[in-house]
Amino acid sequence: MSAKSDATRWGSVAKCLHWLIAIAVIGLLVGGLTMTDMKVSPDKFRWYALHKSFGVTVLVLMLLRFAWRGIDGRPQAVPGVAPIVAFAAHSVHRLFYVALIVMPISGWVYNSA
């Protein structure tokens, strides 16, 4: 498996960044839902600290992903896909990218306020 993407497949670096971010986001969702129901205690503050650390990690990984995407590019579109489906997939992908940048920054701003 190549580190860089080719015309038909994503490279190993892109896949690794994708799955690291996905696992971190799932962990943030579960941790965020868990910590909001906890009573005020030292454990709750530890959960909040971990949540903030993982949020910053997602932000850094997303910035690395953008940098790698600029260097690496992406595979060609799958032939035979309806234009509306390709447009929807591309739009949702961009919305995820925006959310994965805006959400950690908004958390950082909220925590700093």
Backbone torsions as a table, in degrees:
resi	resn	phi	psi	omega
1	MET	NA	133.2	-177.4
2	SER	-85.8	149.1	177.1
3	ALA	-68.0	-33.8	-178.5
4	LYS	-97.7	153.3	177.6
5	SER	-73.4	151.9	173.1
6	ASP	-117.2	-164.7	-174.6
7	ALA	-68.3	-21.3	-175.0
8	THR	-118.2	-17.3	-173.9
9	ARG	-138.9	150.7	171.9
10	TRP	-73.8	146.6	178.1
11	GLY	-79.4	170.3	-175.6
12	SER	-66.3	-33.7	179.6
13	VAL	-66.5	-45.5	178.9
14	ALA	-62.0	-42.5	179.0
15	LYS	-64.6	-41.8	179.7
16	CYS	-63.1	-45.9	178.2
17	LEU	-62.8	-41.6	179.1
18	HIS	-56.9	-51.1	-175.2
19	TRP	-74.0	-32.9	174.9
20	LEU	-62.1	-44.0	179.1
21	ILE	-66.5	-43.3	-179.8
22	ALA	-60.5	-46.1	-179.9
23	ILE	-64.9	-41.9	179.1
24	ALA	-63.5	-41.8	-179.5
25	VAL	-66.0	-41.6	177.4
26	ILE	-62.4	-43.4	176.6
27	GLY	-61.5	-40.1	177.8
28	LEU	-64.2	-40.7	178.4
29	LEU	-63.5	-48.8	-179.6
30	VAL	-63.9	-47.3	179.9
31	GLY	-62.9	-41.1	179.7
32	GLY	-63.9	-41.9	177.9
33	LEU	-68.9	-34.7	-179.7
34	THR	-70.3	-45.7	-172.5
35	MET	-71.4	-25.3	-179.7
36	THR	-69.5	-24.0	-179.9
37	ASP	-92.2	-2.6	-177.8
38	MET	-79.7	149.8	172.8
39	LYS	-72.6	154.9	178.8
40	VAL	-63.8	119.9	-178.0
41	SER	-162.8	170.3	175.7
42	PRO	-59.5	-33.3	177.8
43	ASP	-62.0	-40.7	179.4
44	LYS	-63.2	-40.6	178.5
45	PHE	-65.8	-34.5	175.9
46	ARG	-65.1	-42.6	177.5
47	TRP	-59.5	-44.8	180.0
48	TYR	-62.8	-41.8	179.1
49	ALA	-63.2	-43.3	177.2
50	LEU	-63.4	-41.7	-179.9
51	HIS	-59.7	-44.5	179.2
52	LYS	-65.1	-42.0	-179.8
53	SER	-62.7	-44.6	179.4
54	PHE	-68.5	-32.8	176.3
55	GLY	-63.1	-44.6	177.2
56	VAL	-65.3	-36.7	177.3
57	THR	-61.9	-43.0	177.3
58	VAL	-61.5	-42.2	178.7
59	LEU	-60.0	-46.8	-179.9
60	VAL	-64.1	-43.5	178.8
61	LEU	-63.1	-37.5	177.9
62	MET	-67.0	-38.8	176.9
63	LEU	-65.1	-39.0	174.7
64	LEU	-63.9	-39.7	179.6
65	ARG	-63.2	-42.6	176.5
66	PHE	-61.7	-45.1	179.8
67	ALA	-61.5	-45.0	180.0
68	TRP	-65.3	-38.8	179.7
69	ARG	-62.9	-36.3	176.7
70	GLY	-65.9	-34.0	179.3
71	ILE	-80.5	-41.8	-167.8
72	ASP	-91.9	-35.4	-174.1
73	GLY	81.7	-154.7	179.7
74	ARG	-152.5	161.5	177.5
75	PRO	-65.5	161.0	177.9
76	GLN	-69.5	158.6	177.9
77	ALA	-63.9	150.4	178.0
78	VAL	-70.7	126.0	-179.7
79	PRO	-68.4	147.4	176.2
80	GLY	88.5	0.1	178.4
81	VAL	-82.1	135.2	179.5
82	ALA	-59.7	141.5	-178.1
83	PRO	-56.4	-37.7	-179.6
84	ILE	-66.6	-36.0	178.4
85	VAL	-69.2	-42.6	177.9
86	ALA	-62.9	-41.6	178.3
87	PHE	-63.2	-44.5	179.8
88	ALA	-62.7	-44.7	179.7
89	ALA	-62.2	-44.2	179.8
90	HIS	-64.2	-41.1	-179.8
91	SER	-65.7	-45.4	179.3
92	VAL	-63.7	-39.8	178.9
93	HIS	-60.6	-45.1	178.5
94	ARG	-64.8	-38.9	177.9
95	LEU	-63.4	-39.7	175.7
96	PHE	-61.9	-43.3	179.1
97	TYR	-60.0	-46.0	179.3
98	VAL	-61.2	-47.1	-179.0
99	ALA	-61.6	-39.3	-177.2
100	LEU	-76.2	-7.7	171.3
101	ILE	-99.9	-45.9	-174.8
102	VAL	-69.1	-40.8	-176.3
103	MET	-63.1	-47.6	176.7
104	PRO	-63.7	-36.8	179.1
105	ILE	-67.0	-41.2	178.8
106	SER	-65.5	-36.6	174.9
107	GLY	-63.7	-41.5	178.3
108	TRP	-63.0	-45.4	179.2
109	VAL	-64.3	-43.5	179.5
110	TYR	-61.6	-42.2	-179.3
111	ASN	-68.3	-32.4	-178.8
112	SER	-79.3	-19.8	-175.8
113	ALA	-74.7	NA	NA
